Amino acid sequence: MTTFSKKITKKKVVLAYSGGLDTSYCLQYFQNQNFKVDTVFVNCGGFTADQMKKIKEKAVQLGADAHINIDKTDEYYHKIVRFLLYGNVLKNGTYPLSVSAERIFQAMAIARYAKSVNADYVAHGSTGAGNDQIRFDLVFQTLLPEMKILTPIRDQELSREDEMAYLKNHGLECSWEKSKYSINKGLWGTSIGGAETLTSHQSLPEKAYPSALQKRGSETVELYFEKGEISGVNGKIMAPVKAIWHLHHIASAYAIGRDTHVGDTIIGIKGRVGFEAAAPLILIKAHHLLEKHLLSKWQQYWKAQLADWYGMLLHEGQYLDPVMRNIEKFLENTQAHVTGSVTVKLHPYRFELVGIESAYDLMNEKSGVYGEMNANWTGRDVRGFSKILANSMTAFQSLNHFDK
């Protein structure tokens, strides 16, 4: 009599993997739960080929059944970053959305991969107290509505010490000093979280920032914009992604772009995160200055309103809402004549905008020179204009005496 053994097929989970503590714990945990684990790392500009190779080696060493590195830097710039620059987007006037923008794009790439390999589950290593869990969940639920999402860190309510103890118990040493700060690096800046950012009164120490101060004195750089996109630095024309990194290497030597963002999280609590974003902050401020010279008053006003909404919706994970494509069309349309150069002076820990040059500079229009001379009107015209403009206020004052 012949007997046949039934082959048991492991369930496959696709894990959004960074190589950090949280995702390393998730990988080990899924292995111990007898899952087949595919790890996926999505680069949005912050990692070299050598660094991605080491991330893959670590995933395989930890037991991943398969690992894939996906480089999405150019697509990330084209589909998200350039609109953040067009809109001069700074969350709460401070944060250039360094990580929140990345997470959406990473989640989309991982969802596509999970679907392509017919995974049973998709997973991420976010905690239950931050924004990233919502961003990953929203994208996965939108693109993979029938696939279950696994979140060990969130579900088990683990501290970083708990995760390190678990890994140690399974023969994997993890240095607390190396894990003290959570650092996420990408094309549009680096976020830094640590014990200090959990308080309201402490600032991150110098050692927490990846880019140390290397230069003293000052240095001038010239940035060239073509239809709103950065396309040259110091006379060298280059692709936007290359220009961003070139500026980053120049400006980060001055430790420029450090700050702490305080904001309302998607889940309704206040949160703080440190960041360094030398190139993004310089580019946003330089681009904004150029627009002040080139766009009309009402173009600037309505662009600011829509850009603020765009940044908020992106920050809260709603990139796939169709209204985002509508806003992108508007923002892109406003950039038709945003072409010219901006001179910026770099100093340790700060920068200053010197000025702009552009064929579309409205200050070069010959109707008048502010505070000096006019060409298209007379004093009599101004008196008449002021009288008409004052009509409604005069009528109100005559009845209400608001000024008394």
ABEGO torsion letter per residue (X at the ends): XBBBBBBBBBBBBBBBBAGBAAAAAAAAAAAAAGBBBBBBBBBAGABBAAAAAAAAAAAAAAGBABBBBBBAAAAAAAAAAAAAAAAGBBBGGABAGAAAAAAAAAAAAAAAAAAAAGBABBBBABBAABAAAAAAAAAAAAABAABBBBBAAAAAGBBAAAAAAAAAAAGBBBBAAAAABBBBBBAAEBBBBBAAAABAABBBBAAABABBBABBEBBBBBBBBBGGBBABBGGBBBBAAAAAAAAAAAAAAAGBGBBBBBBBBAAGBBBBBBBBBAAAAAAAAAAAAAAAAABBAAAAAAAAAAAAAAAAAAAAGAAABAAAAAAAAAAAAAAAABBEBBBBBBBBGBBBBAEBBBAABAAABAAEBBGABBAABBAAAAAAAAAAAAAAAAAAAAAAGAAX
